[in-house]
Amino acid sequence: MNNKKQILITGASSDIGIGLIRQLMISKQYLIIGTCRNSERLIKLKDELGDFLTIEADLSIESDVNNIKEYLQKNNLSPSKFVHLAAPDFRYLRFKDSHWEDFQREINVQLKSVVFLLQAILPKMKQEKSGEIVFVLSSVVRGIPPAALGHYTSIKYALLGLMHSLVSEYRKTGIRINAISPSMIDTRFIATIPEKLIEVVTENHPLKRLATIEDVVPAIEFLLSERSSYINGENLFIDGAGA
């Protein structure tokens, strides 16, 4: 187990997280460390696929994020790969109806947590002159985004800015930092969106469908692998030209 490449995945119990873990476990070369708010889905997955590590943590709570850092340190874990999937429950919210707390939760879960975690794991990556980091963003960062997503769009742009800044700072260290920006994906994440709206989005898309886990997971795996060794600082749009 100690010889396996260690991958830290936030939001690991999401549909994309589950799909990514399934894909990564096939090769048996990775030690996966998954964080999630509720570990029930990951425990079931462990029973099915075999052992990997889970850390139950609410990334909106600073002490929980610190617990992740302490867990890594206590267990002598130094992830050389990191995928940031975590996000609060998705919802449409018009700006006039929003409160600062709506923005703050996005900041805490998506931005503050990744800053804390990267500050913990980047020094070892730099020392080893090797590392792969993938941010999962959204196609809202291209062109004019949909209405009523100010809180969501703002944080995705913030993460994109952080990604580019980190690339500028670490590009000579052997660490590669990239992002993917999928359009609406057919997962539990969009369960709160009215069915009629999903039908409209689907009908207006050139391919007449939403993105799927099968569209997204291979892209993440590719950016984590040696096959993408000459790719750094890129934001890959996975939107079927529909964004």
Residue pairs with C-beta under 8 A, 6 or more apart in sequence:
1 31
4 29
4 30
4 31
5 29
5 30
5 31
5 80
5 81
6 30
6 31
6 33
6 77
6 78
6 79
6 80
6 81
7 24
7 30
7 31
7 32
7 33
7 79
7 80
7 81
7 82
7 83
7 224
8 33
8 35
8 72
8 79
8 81
8 82
8 83
8 117
8 121
9 17
9 20
9 21
9 32
9 33
9 34
9 35
9 82
9 83
9 85
10 35
10 59
10 83
10 84
10 85
10 86
10 113
10 114
10 117
11 17
11 35
11 36
11 84
11 85
11 86
11 87
11 136
12 18
12 20
12 21
12 32
12 34
12 35
12 36
12 42
12 54
12 85
13 34
13 36
13 37
13 38
13 39
13 40
13 41
13 42
14 36
14 85
14 86
14 187
14 188
14 189
15 185
15 187
15 188
15 189
15 213
16 85
16 136
16 185
16 187
16 213
16 216
16 217
16 220
17 34
17 36
17 85
18 41
18 42
18 45
19 213
19 214
19 216
19 217
20 83
20 85
20 217
20 220
20 221
21 32
21 34
21 42
21 45
21 49
21 52
22 45
22 49
23 217
23 218
23 221
24 30
24 32
24 221
25 32
25 49
25 50
25 52
30 81
31 52
31 53
31 77
32 52
32 53
33 52
33 53
33 54
33 55
33 72
33 77
33 79
34 42
34 52
34 53
34 54
34 55
35 54
35 55
35 56
35 57
35 59
35 68
35 86
36 42
36 54
36 55
36 56
36 57
37 56
37 57
37 58
37 59
38 56
39 54
39 56
42 52
42 54
43 54
46 52
46 54
53 75
53 77
55 67
55 68
55 71
57 64
57 65
57 67
57 68
58 64
59 65
59 86
59 108
59 109
59 110
59 113
60 88
60 105
60 108
60 109
61 108
62 108
62 112
62 116
65 112
65 113
65 116
65 117
66 116
68 117
69 116
69 117
69 120
71 77
72 78
72 79
72 120
72 121
73 120
78 121
78 124
78 128
79 121
80 124
80 125
80 128
80 130
80 131
80 132
81 131
81 132
81 133
81 224
82 117
82 118
82 121
82 131
82 132
82 133
82 134
83 133
83 134
83 136
83 220
83 224
84 110
84 114
84 117
84 133
84 134
84 135
84 136
84 159
85 136
86 109
86 110
86 113
87 106
87 109
87 110
87 189
88 105
88 106
88 109
88 110
89 189
89 192
90 152
90 189
90 190
90 192
90 193
91 192
92 148
92 149
92 193
93 102
93 148
93 149
93 150
93 151
94 147
94 148
95 148
95 150
98 150
98 151
102 151
103 150
103 151
103 154
103 155
106 151
106 152
106 154
106 155
107 155
107 158
110 155
110 156
110 158
110 159
111 155
111 158
111 159
111 162
114 135
114 159
114 162
115 162
118 133
118 166
121 131
122 131
122 170
122 175
125 131
125 173
125 174
125 175
126 170
126 173
126 174
126 175
128 174
129 173
129 174
129 175
130 174
130 175
131 174
131 175
131 176
132 175
132 176
132 177
132 178
132 223
132 224
132 225
132 228
133 166
133 175
133 176
133 177
133 178
134 178
134 179
134 180
134 220
134 223
134 224
135 159
135 160
135 162
135 163
135 177
135 178
135 179
135 180
136 179
136 180
136 182
136 220
137 156
137 159
137 160
137 179
137 180
137 181
137 235
138 152
138 153
138 156
138 181
138 182
138 183
139 181
139 182
139 183
139 237
139 238
139 239
139 242
139 243
140 146
140 149
140 152
140 153
140 156
140 181
141 153
141 156
141 157
141 160
141 181
141 235
142 181
142 237
142 239
142 243
143 243
145 153
156 181
159 179
160 179
160 235
163 177
163 178
163 179
163 233
163 235
164 233
166 177
167 177
167 232
167 233
170 177
171 232
171 233
176 223
176 228
176 229
176 231
176 232
177 232
177 233
178 223
178 228
178 231
178 232
178 233
178 234
178 235
178 236
179 234
179 235
179 236
180 216
180 219
180 220
180 223
180 235
180 236
180 237
180 238
181 235
181 236
181 237
181 238
181 239
182 211
182 215
182 216
182 237
182 238
182 239
183 205
183 210
183 211
183 238
183 239
183 240
183 242
183 243
184 190
184 198
184 201
184 210
184 211
185 210
185 211
185 212
185 213
185 215
185 216
186 209
186 210
186 211
186 212
186 213
187 213
190 198
198 210
201 210
202 208
202 209
202 210
204 242
205 240
205 242
206 240
206 241
206 242
207 240
207 242
209 240
211 238
211 239
211 240
215 238
216 238
219 236
219 238
222 228
223 231
223 236
237 243
